[in-house]
Amino acid sequence: MITPADEFPIHQAPLPIAWPTTSDRNFYDRSYLCAHDRSGEIFVVIGVGYYPVLGVKDAFLLVHRGGETDTQTAVQLSAAMDDDRLHQRVGPLAIEVVDPLKSLRVTLAETDGIAAELTWTGLFDVVQEQRHLMRQGTRVTLDAQRFAQVGSWSGRLVVDDDEFTVDPATWIGTRDRSWGIRPVGEAEPAGRPADPPFEGMWWLYVPMAFDDFGMVLIIQEDPSGFRTLNDCTRIWRDGRVEQLGWPRVRIHYRSGTRRPTGATIDATAADGSPVTIEVDGTLGTPLHVGGGYGGDPDWSHGQWRGDGFAARVTYDLDDPAVAGRIPFGVIDHVGHAVCREADGTEREGWGMFEHASFGRHDPSGFADWGAVAP
């Protein structure tokens, strides 16, 4: 199956670009982008995914607005995958690569009252994250490569009767591109139960933009606190890449919940001096409520919904039926941070604070699925 992408010298295997090197049904290729104006009143998430073995592509745009009525609205789109991977489009939503690794244009033609014309500009070079690998017994459940970037946004966003002017002086966000293997599409047969059984997950992802550098932190721990992924990098404006060691993290939770308000991150600069990042997060946006990420019962990435599928769904996050499932997935927050160097220098940053903690996590004092912060 030869496609337009095969015209370019980008092959990594003796196969057409349309054919992944694995026939694993869970192979995926995805873009994630988020945006906010630092106010804690609005948070936007955009995603586009391709699933070559399933023959499906899909996209979504998620808008969370706080206030007296805490609502989250999703535009969900799905289509049959075609041969064109050079122009990312699913129905009315498209991502155009204007300048690779530097600038993107995201558009959503008016769909049930939601529309967007947005331009992304990277503030620093992209960061290549460490490869992320997870197994359940002998089976690979996740094997992914990602790059991440912090940047600013410009353009316009329309949500029903409200139009937002997206000013790059205040609108900021993060993006990542990832590809590899992760659970997608319809649920597979369960097979033999996991042994040992899945007991929980602890996850932290903090990409931030400061005046002089961008920072990307990504950590995953198992229930005992054993760190299975540790990657903390800052990239300076002149292109220097600095690893910040093995950060120690304290998540600040609301009492009686696992909903975080922020975190204290103690990292180490390349010269061995301490670097402390105080993070606070507002307007927590659950990605599994309309965004299709793990635990979303309404919309799952890679599911076949029919060619040309489009739907708009609005969720009341105070509805007990919705609120009850929020703690059991990944939540993205409007992120603010202060980075303090050993010499007392402080820098303010903005970006995204993403956290998930469910099931057992010994370092946090969570003994089981029902445990919460004191």
C-alpha positions, -999 to +999 in steps of 0.1 A: +000+000+000+020+030-013+009+064+000+021+100-005+043+097+026+064+071+008+077+099-015+098+112+014+130+096+028+115+088+062+113+050+061+125+030+091+118-005+079+115-023+045+077-016+045+054+011+031+048+039+057+012+028+059+022-005+074+034-004+111+063-028+118+040-046+142+006-060+136-004-053+172-040-040+170-030-014+197-005+005+175-014+042+176+000+076+165-014+106+184-012+143+189-022+159+223-024+197+228-038+218+257-044+256+261-055+280+288-053+317+296-038+313+331-070+325+347-082+290+359-115+297+342-111+278+310-090+248+298-090+233+263-077+199+252-073+188+216-064+153+204-060+135+170-052+098+168-045+073+140-049+036+145-035+019+113-042-017+123-078-008+132-083+013+102-097+042+123-088+078+130-104+101+155-102+135+172-117+155+200-118+190+214-126+193+251-135+226+268-137+228+306-152+260+320-154+266+358-177+289+377-210+283+393-218+256+368-188+233+364-192+219+329-170+201+304-180+199+268-166+175+242-167+174+205-160+139+194-151+129+159-143+096+141-137+084+106-122+057+085-085+061+081-073+070+046-039+070+029-031+106+037-010+109+069+006+142+059-026+162+065-041+154+099-078+158+095-108+141+111-140+156+098-141+193+107-110+192+129-075+195+114-039+200+125-016+216+100+022+214+105+032+250+096+069+247+106+079+213+119+087+212+156+079+249+159+045+259+147+011+243+142-023+255+131-054+238+146-089+244+132-123+232+140-151+243+116-182+252+135-196+220+150-227+222+173-217+257+185-180+250+189-153+264+165-116+272+167-088+288+147-057+285+167-020+288+160+006+271+183+041+285+186+068+266+205+086+287+231+115+263+233+128+233+214+109+200+218+120+175+244+124+139+235+111+119+265+124+086+276+108+056+260+078+044+281+074+006+285+049-013+306+042-051+308+015-072+323+032-106+328+050-113+295+027-091+274+036-055+264+007-032+273+024+001+265+055+008+244+056+044+234+079+072+223+070+108+228+083+143+224+069+173+243+069+210+240+057+241+258+043+270+238+019+299+233-014+301+214-030+328+192-063+330+173-099+325+184-122+300+201-160+300+200-181+282+225-218+288+218-225+325+225-190+333+238-160+341+216-125+341+231-097+361+217-067+339+222-038+363+229-003+347+230+006+371+258-016+351+282-026+319+264-001+291+270-001+254+268+018+221+262+017+195+235+031+160+229+033+136+200+034+100+209+033+067+190+037+030+196+015+006+215-012+014+241-047+000+246-071+014+219-103+004+202-129-020+215-121-040+246-102-072+240-112-106+255-100-106+291-081-139+290-064-152+321-067-127+350-035-107+357-012-124+382-005-105+404-036-083+399-034-047+390-033-027+423-031+008+411-011+036+394+007+068+404+015+093+376+028+128+374+034+149+343+044+186+346+055+205+314+060+242+322+073+273+304+095+297+323+112+329+310+146+312+304+137+276+299+111+250+294+107+220+318+092+186+312+088+162+341+073+127+338+072+101+366+054+069+371+055+046+402+041+013+410+020+007+442+052+001+463+066+034+451+091+018+428+098+043+400+092+027+365+097+060+346+118+090+357+124+118+333+130+154+343+145+177+317+148+214+312+157+230+279+172+264+279+165+291+254+200+286+238+192+249+232+211+234+262+194+203+276+198+197+314+187+167+333+173+174+368+181+141+384+158+120+405+131+144+418+114+138+451+078+147+450+051+156+475+016+159+461-007+182+480-042+167+482-075+181+493-084+165+526-108+136+522-099+132+485-072+124+460-078+156+441-045+175+440-041+212+446-004+212+437+030+196+444+065+203+458+092+189+436+128+188+448+151+182+419+189+186+413+207+208+387+235+194+366+261+210+390+245+191+420+227+221+435+191+219+446+162+231+424+128+233+440+096+237+420+064+247+438+034+238+416-002+247+420-031+236+398-066+249+392-095+238+371-088+201+371-100+187+338-105+149+337-094+135+304-116+104+309-148+125+309-155+130+272-118+130+261-116+092+255-087+084+278-086+053+301-117+049+321-140+069+299-172+048+294-186+071+267-158+076+242-127+055+238-098+062+214-098+040+183-133+027+186-152+023+153-181+048+154-187+049+117-173+071+090-181+107+096-192+103+132-196+136+151-211+143+185-212+170+211-216+160+247-217+183+278-210+169+313-220+184+346-189+176+367-210+181+399-234+154+388-228+124+412-228+100+383-199+119+367-181+131+399-179+096+412-156+084+384-134+115+382-108+102+408-101+071+387-084+086+358-058+112+347-067+149+355-051+179+338-049+212+356-041+248+347-006+248+360+014+275+377+049+271+392+077+289+409+112+275+404+138+283+430+175+279+424+202+273+451+213+310+448+178+322+456+168+330+420+131+325+415+113+322+381+076+320+375+062+295+350+029+284+335+019+252+318+001+220+328-001+199+360-013+164+353-017+138+380-034+105+386-034+083+417-057+054+421-054+022+440-026+015+464+004+038+467+025+032+497+046+065+497+014+085+497-002+064+525-030+051+502-035+015+512-062+006+487-087+019+461-108+036+487-080+054+506-080+092+505-058+120+520-063+128+557 
